[in-house]
Amino acid sequence: MTSTDTGDSVKTISLAPKHKRDYRFKYVLICLCFTLFLSALEFTAVSTALPTIVLDLKGSEFIWVTSAYGLTSVAVIPLIGGLAEMFGRKPTTLLVILCFAVGSAVCGGAQNMTMLITGRAIQGLGGGAIVVITNIILADMIPLDERGGYGGLFSLTWCLAAALGALIGGVLTQTGQWRWLFCKTID
């Protein structure tokens, strides 16, 4: 570290090397982005396919399909930080991914609207928690001065998945395969 005196103030210039990133860092970052991608993809793909899903299941409570996901995903947000502190980042991450996958399986196998809404509520718990836990892990891995760029990467991942979700939802709906919207998550 060096200091230079410019009269009124002293500037400190750090000559320390930037944090080195090994393969484990890249692997974890890719896994976090992929998890976030699937969560966002599922979120938007369902809204495109919803009219077909409701007709196929002969239901009328279509508003609850999206509301159940939204309500549970918001409700779980304050809890995830505490769970991550108590049980650790990895177990919490695995739990929220499992929750999202179980919700997806229930939705994919839904025989009626009640089952679909229940699956979406379970999926919402996992989906909301995925957004929080990925950001918690990002904050653990990245120094504050570098966090903005990686936060941008997470935002880009979310936006790309959201845009593709509508397209994928439309394609699967037109082919009559709306259940694959949910099953692609657990493949």
N, C-alpha and C positions, 0 to 999 in steps of 0.2 A: 504494500500500500504506500502511496506517495502523497505528499501534501505540497501544494503550491500556494505561496502567499501572494495575493493580488492586491494588497493594500488593505482594503476594508474587510475582506472576508477570506476565509481559508477554504479552498476546495479540496475535497478528498476524492481521489480517483482510485477505484479498486482495480487491482491487477490480478485478482483471484480468478481462476478459470471458471467458466460456467459449469453447472452441474453436468456430469457425464451421464448419459442415458445408455444403459445396456439393453440386451435383448428382452430381459424381463419387464423393463419399463414399457417397451414397445408392445410386448405381448399383452400386458394388462391394459394399456391404452386401447388397443384394438378390440379386446374383449368388452371393455366398457362401452366403446362406440357401437359395437355390434348389438349389445344388449339394449342400449338406448334406441338404436335404429329399429329393432323389432318392436319395441314398445310403441314408438311413434307410428310405425307402419300399421300396426293393429288398430291404433286409435282412429286413424283417418280412413282406412279401408272399410271398416264396418259402416261408417256413415253413408258411403256410396252404395253399399249392398243392402242397406236396411229395408227399403221397400220390398225387395225380393224375399228377404229373410222373413219378414212379417207375413207376406202372402203364403209362403211355403209352410210356415208354422201355424197358419190360420189364427193369428193373434191380432190384437188391436192396441196393445200397450206398448207401441213402438217407442214412445218418448222415454220409457223407463230403461230401454236398452242402452241409450247413451247417458241418461241421468244416473243410473246405478254406477256406471264406470266413473263418471265425473265426481259424484258424491263420495264414493269410497276412496278415490285417489286423493282427493283433497283432505279427507278425514285422517288418512294415515301419515301425511306429511310431518306433522309435529312429533310423531312417535319414533320415526326412523333414526333421528340423531341419537336419541337416548338408547335405542336398541343397539346401534353401532358402537356406542361407548361401553355398554354393558357386556355385550357378547363378542365384540370385535367386528371388523369390516367384512372379512371373508364369510363368516357364518351368516351375517345379516344379508350380505349380497346373495348368497346361495338360497337363503330363505325367501327373499323377495322374488327371485327368478323362479323358484319352485311354485310360489303362490301364483305368479303370472301364468306359468305353464298349466297348473291345475285348472285355473279359470278358463284358459284356452281350450283345454280338453273338455270341460263341461259344456262350453259354448259349441264346440265342434260336434258334440254328441247330443245336443239339445233336441228333445222331441216335442217341446212346447215352449211357449213364451216364458213361463215361470222359470223353467230350467235355464233358458237363455239369459234372462235377467239376473238370476243367481250367479251364473257363470261370469257375466260381465261385472258384477259386484266384486267377485273374488279376483277377477282379472284387474279391476281398478285398484284394489289394494296393492297388488304387485306392480302395476304400471306406475302409480304415483310414487311408490317407494323406490322404483328403479331410477327415476329422475333424481331423487334426493340422494340415494346412496352413491350414484355415479359422481355426483358433484362433491360429496364428502370425500370420496377416495381421491378425486382430482385435487382437492385442497390439501390432502395428506401428501400427495406425490410431487406437487409442483410448488416451488417458492412463489410468494406473492407477486413478485415483479414479473414472473413469466405466466401467471395464471390467465391473463386476458386472452392470449393466443389460443390456449388450450380450451378455454371456455367458448371461444369462437368456433373451434373445431366441434365441440359438443353441439352448439347451436346449428352449425351447418349440417351435422349428422341428423338432427331432429327435423330440420326443414326439408332436407332431401328425402327422408323417409316419409314425411307428411305428404309431400308432393307425389311420390311414387305410390303411396297407399291408396289414394283415390283412383289412380290408373289401374293398379292391381285389383282393387275391389271391383271396379267396373268390368274388367276382363273376366274375372272368376264368376261374377254374377251373370254375365251374358252366356257363359258356357254352362250355367246351372250348377256350378261347383262352389257355392258360397261357403260350405263347411271347411273348405281348404283355407279360407281366410284365417281360421282359428288353428287349424292343424299344422300350418306351415311354421308356427311358432314352436311347436313341440317336436318337430322332425329332427 
